[in-house]
Amino acid sequence: MPGDDAFGDLPVVGDLVVPAGALSWRFSRSSGPGGQGVNTADSRVELSVPLLELPGLSEPQRTRLVQRLGDRLVDGVLTIAASEHRAQLRNREAARARLAAVLRAALAPPAPPRRKTKPTRGSKERRIEAKKQRGQLKKQRRTWD
């Protein structure tokens, strides 16, 4: 998000904002290459949020979050990890962006149900005609003098 820092409140969607006090940070050593600082820099970031205690969530939104993120929740807490960058600050920003994206996707209203349609008369005729042509081609291949 433009202008988003790694320390303030996290705007998610519309009027829903995750307060900075609800974000819980944990830092650890990141795996993978890192040169001399690989064993000393705690650049891996874990961002945890108690989803069901967030202010400003309506009851249908809470239900939707539990349904869509239920397998990712541990005691009602969602945890996002980021370790793709070598700098802790960039991993913090990545974790915040990922958390906002996950919440946005989970809170999105369900797609409208598909309306059943029947094939048109023209499409039926074209399909039958194509089948007849294919059959003719195969029939021509069978006979040889």
C-alpha positions as CSV (number, residue, x, y, z in Angstrom):
1,M,0.0,0.0,0.0
2,P,1.4,3.4,-0.8
3,G,2.4,5.4,2.2
4,D,2.0,2.3,4.5
5,D,4.7,2.0,7.1
6,A,5.7,-1.1,9.0
7,F,4.6,0.1,12.4
8,G,1.2,1.9,12.4
9,D,-2.4,0.8,12.0
10,L,-3.1,-1.5,9.1
11,P,-6.0,-0.5,6.8
12,V,-7.6,-3.5,5.3
13,V,-10.8,-2.7,3.4
14,G,-13.3,0.1,3.6
15,D,-13.6,1.2,7.2
16,L,-11.9,-1.9,8.7
17,V,-8.5,-1.1,10.2
18,V,-6.4,-3.4,12.3
19,P,-5.0,-1.3,15.1
20,A,-1.2,-1.4,15.7
21,G,-1.8,-2.7,19.2
22,A,-3.5,-5.8,17.9
23,L,-0.5,-6.8,15.8
24,S,1.9,-9.1,17.6
25,W,5.5,-9.4,16.1
26,R,8.0,-12.2,16.5
27,F,11.5,-12.3,15.0
28,S,13.8,-15.1,14.3
29,R,16.7,-16.1,12.1
30,S,15.9,-16.5,8.5
31,S,17.0,-19.6,6.6
32,G,18.8,-19.5,3.3
33,P,21.8,-17.5,2.1
34,G,22.8,-14.3,3.9
35,G,26.6,-14.0,3.9
36,Q,28.3,-13.0,7.2
37,G,25.2,-11.8,8.9
38,V,23.2,-14.9,8.4
39,N,23.7,-16.2,11.9
40,T,23.2,-12.9,13.7
41,A,20.4,-11.0,12.0
42,D,16.9,-11.8,13.2
43,S,15.3,-10.9,9.8
44,R,12.5,-13.5,9.7
45,V,9.2,-12.0,10.8
46,E,6.0,-13.6,12.1
47,L,2.9,-11.3,12.4
48,S,0.0,-12.6,14.5
49,V,-3.4,-11.1,14.8
50,P,-6.4,-12.3,17.0
51,L,-9.0,-12.1,14.2
52,L,-12.1,-12.6,16.3
53,E,-11.2,-9.8,18.7
54,L,-10.7,-7.1,16.0
55,P,-12.8,-4.0,16.5
56,G,-15.2,-2.9,13.7
57,L,-16.0,-6.4,12.5
58,S,-19.7,-7.2,12.0
59,E,-21.1,-10.6,12.9
60,P,-21.4,-11.8,9.2
61,Q,-17.7,-10.7,8.6
62,R,-16.6,-12.7,11.7
63,T,-18.5,-15.8,10.4
64,R,-16.9,-15.4,7.0
65,L,-13.4,-15.1,8.4
66,V,-13.9,-18.2,10.5
67,Q,-15.3,-20.2,7.5
68,R,-12.6,-19.1,5.1
69,L,-9.5,-19.0,7.4
70,G,-10.5,-21.6,9.9
71,D,-7.7,-24.0,8.9
72,R,-5.1,-21.2,9.3
73,L,-6.3,-20.1,12.7
74,V,-4.8,-21.4,16.0
75,D,-7.0,-20.4,18.9
76,G,-8.5,-17.6,16.9
77,V,-5.1,-16.2,15.9
78,L,-3.9,-15.8,12.3
79,T,-0.1,-15.9,11.8
80,I,1.7,-14.7,8.7
81,A,5.5,-15.3,8.2
82,A,7.8,-13.4,5.9
83,S,11.5,-14.2,5.3
84,E,12.0,-13.4,1.6
85,H,14.1,-10.3,2.2
86,R,17.4,-9.9,4.1
87,A,16.3,-6.8,5.9
88,Q,13.9,-7.1,8.8
89,L,12.1,-3.9,7.9
90,R,11.3,-5.1,4.4
91,N,10.0,-8.4,5.8
92,R,7.8,-6.5,8.2
93,E,6.3,-4.6,5.3
94,A,5.9,-7.8,3.3
95,A,4.1,-9.5,6.3
96,R,1.8,-6.5,6.7
97,A,0.9,-6.4,3.0
98,R,0.3,-10.2,3.0
99,L,-1.9,-10.0,6.1
100,A,-4.0,-7.2,4.5
101,A,-4.3,-9.3,1.3
102,V,-5.4,-12.4,3.2
103,L,-8.0,-10.5,5.1
104,R,-9.3,-8.7,2.0
105,A,-9.7,-12.0,0.2
106,A,-11.4,-13.6,3.2
107,L,-13.8,-10.7,3.7
108,A,-14.8,-10.4,0.1
109,P,-18.5,-11.2,-0.4
110,P,-19.2,-14.5,-2.1
111,A,-19.6,-14.5,-5.9
112,P,-23.2,-14.5,-7.1
113,P,-24.5,-17.9,-8.0
114,R,-24.2,-19.0,-11.6
115,R,-27.3,-18.8,-13.7
116,K,-28.0,-21.9,-15.6
117,T,-28.4,-21.4,-19.3
118,K,-29.4,-23.7,-22.1
119,P,-27.4,-24.0,-25.3
120,T,-28.9,-22.0,-28.1
121,R,-30.5,-23.6,-31.2
122,G,-27.7,-22.3,-33.4
123,S,-25.0,-23.7,-31.1
124,K,-26.7,-27.1,-31.1
125,E,-26.9,-27.1,-34.9
126,R,-23.3,-26.1,-35.3
127,R,-22.2,-28.9,-32.9
128,I,-24.2,-31.5,-34.8
129,E,-22.8,-30.2,-38.1
130,A,-19.3,-30.4,-36.8
131,K,-19.9,-34.0,-35.6
132,K,-21.3,-34.9,-39.0
133,Q,-18.2,-33.5,-40.8
134,R,-15.9,-35.3,-38.5
135,G,-17.8,-38.5,-39.1
136,Q,-17.5,-38.0,-42.9
137,L,-13.8,-37.4,-42.6
138,K,-13.3,-40.7,-40.7
139,K,-15.6,-42.5,-43.1
140,Q,-13.5,-41.4,-46.1
141,R,-10.3,-42.7,-44.3
142,R,-11.9,-46.2,-44.0
143,T,-12.4,-46.9,-47.7
144,W,-9.5,-47.2,-50.0
145,D,-9.3,-48.8,-53.4
